Amino acid sequence: MKQYIKITNFLSLAVICLLAGGCKKMDATYSQYLKTVVYTGKTDSLKVLPGDGRVKLTWVWSADPKVTKMKVYWNSKKDSIVKAVTLTPGIKNGELIITGLPEASYTFEVYTFDNDGHSSIKATASGSVYSATYKSLLLNRPIKDAELIGLNAVINWYTADDKVVNVEVVYTDNTNTQQTVTVLNTQSQTTLPNYKSGTTFKYRTIYLPQVDAIDSFPADYAIKGVYEDASARFLKNYIRPYATLAGTAGYDGTRWGVLSDWTTNAAAKTYGTTIKYGGYDNLNGNAAFGLEKGLTTPAITNGKIFQTILLPAGKYQFIWNQGTTPTGSANAGADPRYVIAAVGTDLPDVANVTTALGSASFAGVATANATFILSQPTTVSLGVVVSFTSTTVVQSLRTHGNFVLKYNPLP
């Protein structure tokens, strides 16, 4: 239906007629203001839905059957597009995708036309276009930790941004087949079944900049590895019951001994006369990794017990666990004690632990984790260093738990 607007001002014309004594001459002079202006029906409920280098315009058609064309302007009318229109009975909604748009905010003006060139009043709406700049700012959802547990890799996630749709994780399984897992933004933990040991996975986070966006935007892929318990691969004699050197060189026959497969320096051997022992404590028959400085026994100054290993490049966690059973386990006193990893064939003194690859104090705690990274294969010493010198409080270390070395193949 056409819309008709008569532009008149009856009051002004009446005044003019009175002053001029008639309207015949005035009719000729002001006839241009009495023309009828014809408008086609305008689009209604115009919206701009953002996309990747493009937008989608949506609207509701007017009831005017004469509309045959529409024209959309943007960029201050420097750019435009024309679309032929064939209205279908019962179809009220329309849409148009405009592509090739630089990243920016836009205001769009929409006009409709009939075959006689009559135009509608403009309809306007604003929206944004996203592209390279937006993509460059996208960060992948952060990972708390990823570890191989049994045959499966388990990923624990930090909370996702509210614009995250999901995360795509791509990994290799034990049959050398590539698998893809989709992680919803509400999930805090993901399991990758039958994960192939020693491999990495890649992942990317998918964003939706606005709830009505027509395109999603992926962050760049990030590559991650999972930590694996590599203790059995690299360590020896690392779990209770701990073994000693053979014969009297390794055990005094009652309580104290020297660990096999570990290097124990002289400072850690404070028990015995002819043969000195330290590092192994069989109190209550528990065969523990142990050091102790009693109230009247010699001090242990920079006592060191360690294993020296050639490790491949990667990320590592060297963990000391005190353990809780059987009875008699102890980590008494507050004198310095560290689980430590250092380059080379020795450990630094207590005063120099900060020069090590990684270290963690285990005074007063039941577990400690020394983390470190190797960019290339490196000879590393892993163990403990203590200085037990107190004469008022017994200082002891008896490990009924174990040492753990976790390995992540990605440096």
C-alpha positions in Angstrom: 0.0 0.0 0.0 1.3 3.5 -0.9 1.6 6.1 1.8 0.4 9.7 0.8 1.5 12.8 2.6 -0.1 16.2 1.6 2.2 19.1 2.6 -0.2 22.0 3.4 -0.4 24.9 5.7 -3.9 26.1 5.8 -3.4 28.9 8.2 -0.6 30.4 6.2 -2.7 30.2 3.0 -5.7 31.8 4.6 -3.6 34.8 5.8 -2.1 35.1 2.3 -5.6 35.0 0.7 -6.9 37.7 3.0 -3.9 40.0 2.4 -3.9 39.5 -1.3 -7.7 39.8 -1.7 -7.9 36.4 -3.4 -6.2 33.2 -4.0 -6.1 32.8 -7.7 -2.7 34.4 -8.1 -1.5 32.7 -5.0 -2.6 29.2 -6.3 -0.1 29.6 -9.1 2.7 30.8 -6.9 2.3 28.1 -4.1 1.1 25.2 -6.1 4.5 23.5 -5.6 3.7 23.1 -1.9 0.5 21.2 -2.5 2.1 18.3 -4.3 1.5 14.8 -3.0 4.7 12.9 -1.8 4.5 9.2 -2.3 6.6 6.8 0.0 6.9 3.1 -0.3 6.6 1.0 2.9 9.8 1.0 5.0 11.4 -2.1 6.5 10.7 -2.6 10.2 12.8 -4.0 13.1 16.1 -3.7 11.2 19.0 -5.4 13.0 22.7 -5.9 12.2 24.2 -9.3 13.2 28.0 -9.2 13.4 30.3 -11.6 11.6 33.8 -12.3 10.3 34.4 -9.6 7.7 30.7 -9.5 7.1 27.3 -8.7 8.6 23.8 -10.0 8.2 20.9 -7.5 8.1 17.5 -8.8 9.1 14.2 -7.0 9.0 10.4 -7.3 8.7 8.9 -6.4 5.4 6.1 -3.8 5.2 2.7 -4.7 3.8 3.4 -2.6 0.7 3.1 -4.9 -2.4 4.6 -2.3 -4.7 8.1 -2.7 -3.3 10.5 -4.1 -6.0 13.9 -3.0 -4.8 15.9 -2.1 -1.8 19.1 -0.2 -1.3 21.5 -0.3 1.6 24.0 2.4 2.4 26.9 2.5 4.8 30.2 4.3 5.4 28.4 7.7 5.2 26.7 6.6 2.0 30.1 6.0 0.3 29.2 2.4 -0.1 26.0 0.7 -1.1 24.3 -2.4 -2.4 21.1 -2.8 -4.4 18.9 -5.9 -4.1 15.9 -6.8 -6.2 12.8 -7.6 -4.2 10.1 -10.1 -4.9 7.7 -10.2 -2.0 6.1 -13.6 -1.3 2.7 -13.7 0.4 3.1 -14.9 4.0 6.8 -14.2 4.1 7.4 -11.3 6.5 11.1 -11.6 7.4 14.0 -10.6 5.1 17.8 -10.8 5.4 20.9 -9.8 3.5 24.6 -10.7 4.0 27.1 -8.0 3.1 30.7 -9.3 2.8 34.2 -7.9 2.3 33.8 -5.4 5.2 36.9 -4.1 7.0 36.8 -4.5 10.8 34.9 -1.5 12.3 31.5 -0.4 13.6 28.9 0.5 11.0 25.6 2.3 10.6 23.4 1.0 7.8 20.6 2.9 6.1 17.9 0.9 4.2 15.5 2.3 1.7 12.8 0.4 -0.4 11.6 1.5 -3.9 8.8 0.7 -6.3 8.9 0.5 -10.0 8.2 4.3 -10.3 11.3 5.1 -8.2 9.3 6.1 -5.1 11.5 5.6 -2.0 10.6 4.7 1.6 11.7 6.7 4.6 15.1 5.3 5.7 15.5 2.6 8.3 18.8 2.6 10.3 20.7 0.1 12.5 24.2 -0.2 13.7 26.6 -3.1 14.3 30.2 -4.3 14.3 32.4 -6.3 12.0 35.1 -8.5 13.5 38.2 -9.7 11.8 42.0 -10.0 12.2 42.4 -7.5 15.0 39.8 -9.2 17.1 41.3 -12.6 16.4 44.7 -11.5 17.4 43.4 -10.7 20.9 41.9 -14.1 21.5 43.5 -16.2 24.2 43.1 -19.9 24.7 41.3 -21.1 27.8 44.0 -21.7 30.4 44.9 -25.2 31.6 45.5 -25.9 35.3 47.2 -29.2 34.6 47.2 -32.2 32.2 48.4 -35.6 33.3 48.4 -39.2 32.0 46.4 -41.3 34.4 46.4 -45.0 33.4 45.6 -45.0 29.6 43.9 -41.7 29.6 45.0 -38.1 29.7 43.1 -35.9 32.0 43.0 -32.1 31.5 41.8 -29.8 34.3 40.7 -26.3 33.1 40.5 -22.9 34.6 37.1 -21.1 34.3 36.3 -20.2 30.7 35.6 -16.6 29.5 31.9 -15.9 29.1 32.3 -15.5 25.3 33.8 -19.0 24.9 31.6 -21.4 23.0 33.9 -24.4 23.3 37.4 -25.8 23.0 38.6 -28.2 20.3 41.3 -30.6 21.5 43.2 -32.7 19.0 45.3 -35.6 20.1 46.8 -39.0 19.0 45.5 -42.2 20.6 47.3 -45.5 21.1 46.5 -46.7 17.6 48.2 -43.6 16.1 44.8 -42.2 15.1 44.0 -38.5 15.5 41.1 -37.8 17.7 39.1 -34.6 18.3 37.3 -33.8 21.5 35.0 -30.8 22.0 35.0 -29.3 25.5 32.0 -27.1 26.5 32.7 -23.9 28.3 30.9 -25.3 31.4 33.2 -28.3 31.7 36.1 -28.1 34.1 37.7 -31.5 33.3 38.3 -33.4 30.1 39.4 -37.0 29.5 41.3 -37.9 26.4 40.8 -41.7 26.1 43.7 -44.0 25.2 46.1 -41.1 25.0 49.5 -42.1 23.4 52.3 -41.7 25.9 55.1 -39.3 25.0 53.0 -37.2 22.6 51.6 -33.7 22.7 48.1 -32.4 21.9 46.9 -29.2 20.4 43.8 -27.2 21.3 42.1 -24.0 20.3 39.3 -22.0 21.9 36.3 -20.9 19.9 34.7 -17.5 20.7 31.4 -15.8 19.9 31.9 -12.0 20.3 28.2 -11.4 20.6 25.3 -13.7 21.3 23.7 -12.9 17.9 27.0 -13.1 15.9 26.7 -15.2 12.7 30.4 -16.4 12.9 32.5 -17.9 15.6 36.2 -17.1 16.0 38.9 -19.6 16.9 42.1 -18.6 18.7 45.3 -19.9 17.3 46.2 -23.5 18.2 48.3 -24.0 21.3 50.4 -27.1 21.7 50.6 -28.8 25.1 52.0 -32.0 26.6 50.7 -34.0 29.5 52.7 -35.0 32.6 53.5 -38.7 32.9 54.8 -40.5 35.9 58.3 -41.3 34.6 59.7 -42.5 37.9 60.1 -46.1 36.8 61.7 -44.9 33.5 64.4 -42.7 35.1 64.7 -43.4 38.9 65.9 -46.4 40.8 65.2 -47.5 44.4 62.7 -44.6 44.7 59.9 -46.2 46.8 59.7 -48.0 50.1 60.9 -50.5 51.1 64.2 -48.9 50.1 67.2 -51.1 49.4 70.7 -50.7 50.7 74.2 -51.5 49.4 75.1 -55.1 49.7 76.8 -56.4 52.9 78.1 -54.4 55.9 78.9 -51.5 53.6 75.2 -51.0 53.2 73.6 -51.8 56.5 74.8 -51.9 60.1 72.5 -54.8 61.0 70.3 -52.9 63.3 69.0 -49.6 61.9 71.2 -47.4 59.7 72.5 -48.0 56.2 73.4 -46.5 52.9 71.0 -46.6 49.9 71.8 -48.4 46.8 71.5 -46.5 43.5 71.8 -43.2 45.3 74.9 -41.0 45.9 75.2 -40.2 49.5 77.9 -37.6 50.5 80.0 -37.9 53.6 78.1 -35.1 55.4 74.9 -37.3 55.3 76.7 -40.3 56.9 76.8 -39.6 60.7 76.1 -43.0 62.2 78.6 -45.8 62.8 82.3 -46.0 63.7 84.5 -47.9 61.3 81.8 -47.7 58.6 79.7 -44.6 58.3 76.0 -44.8 57.5 73.2 -42.5 56.5 70.3 -42.2 54.1 68.6 -45.5 55.1 66.7 -45.8 58.3 65.2 -49.2 59.3 63.4 -47.9 62.5 60.6 -50.3 63.4 61.6 -52.4 60.4 60.2 -49.8 58.0 63.1 -49.7 55.5 62.7 -45.9 55.0 64.7 -43.2 53.2 66.0 -41.4 56.3 68.3 -38.9 58.0 68.2 -37.9 61.6 70.1 -35.5 63.9 69.4 -36.3 67.6 70.1 -34.0 70.5 73.5 -35.5 71.0 74.4 -36.9 67.6 76.5 -35.1 65.1 75.1 -32.3 62.9 74.4 -32.9 59.3 75.6 -29.9 57.4 74.7 -30.0 53.7 73.9 -33.6 53.7 73.1 -34.7 50.1 71.5 -37.8 48.7 70.8 -37.9 45.0 70.7 -39.8 41.7 72.3 -38.5 38.5 70.4 -39.0 35.3 70.5 -37.9 31.6 67.1 -36.5 31.0 65.5 -35.5 27.7 64.2 -32.0 27.0 60.9 -31.3 28.6 59.1 -30.1 31.7 59.5 -32.0 35.0 58.2 -32.3 38.5 60.4 -34.0 41.0 58.2 -34.8 44.0 59.0 -35.9 47.6 56.2 -37.6 49.4 56.6 -38.3 53.1 53.9 -41.0 53.3 51.6 -41.6 56.3 52.0 -45.3 57.0 53.4 -47.4 58.6 54.0 -45.9 62.1 57.2 -44.2 62.7 57.2 -41.8 59.7 58.6 -38.4 60.6 59.5 -35.1 59.2 60.4 -33.5 62.4 62.0 -30.1 63.1 62.3 -26.9 61.0 65.9 -27.0 60.0 66.5 -26.6 56.2 65.6 -29.5 54.0 64.9 -29.3 50.2 63.9 -31.6 47.4 66.0 -30.4 44.6 67.1 -30.8 40.9 70.4 -29.4 39.7 72.4 -29.5 36.5 75.5 -31.8 36.7 76.7 -34.5 39.0 76.2 -32.9 42.4 73.7 -30.8 44.4 74.3 -27.2 45.6 74.6 -26.5 49.3 71.5 -25.3 51.3 72.7 -21.7 51.0 72.7 -22.0 47.2 69.5 -23.8 46.5 68.2 -20.9 44.4 70.9 -21.7 41.8 69.4 -25.1 41.1 67.0 -26.0 38.3 64.3 -26.3 40.8 63.9 -26.8 44.5 61.1 -26.9 47.2 61.3 -26.9 51.0 59.6 -29.7 52.7 60.0 -28.5 56.3 56.7 -29.1 58.0 54.9 -30.4 55.0 54.0 -33.9 53.7 54.9 -33.4 50.1 57.0 -31.0 48.0 57.4 -30.5 44.3 60.6 -29.1 42.5 59.6 -28.1 39.0 62.1 -27.4 36.2 62.4 -27.2 32.4 65.1 -28.6 30.1 65.5 -27.2 26.6 67.8 -30.0 25.6 69.0 -33.4 26.9 70.8 -32.6 30.1 72.6 -34.5 32.9 70.7 -33.7 36.1 71.1 -34.7 39.8 67.8 -35.3 41.7 67.6 -35.7 45.4 67.5 -33.9 48.8 69.9 -31.6 50.6 69.5 -30.9 54.4 71.3 -29.1 57.1 70.2 -30.5 60.5 72.2 -28.6 63.2 69.7 -27.9 66.0 70.8 -29.0 69.5 67.4 -28.4 71.1 65.0 -30.2 68.8 65.4 -33.5 67.0 65.6 -33.0 63.3 64.5 -36.1 61.3 63.6 -37.1 57.8 62.0 -40.6 57.3 60.3 -41.1 54.0 57.8 -43.9 54.0 56.3 -42.6 50.8 58.2 -42.3 47.6 59.9 -40.0 45.1 58.1 -39.3 41.9 59.4 -37.8 38.6 56.8 -36.6 36.3 57.7 -35.8 32.7 56.0 -33.6 30.1 57.6 -33.9 26.6 57.0 -30.3 25.7 59.7 -27.8 26.8 
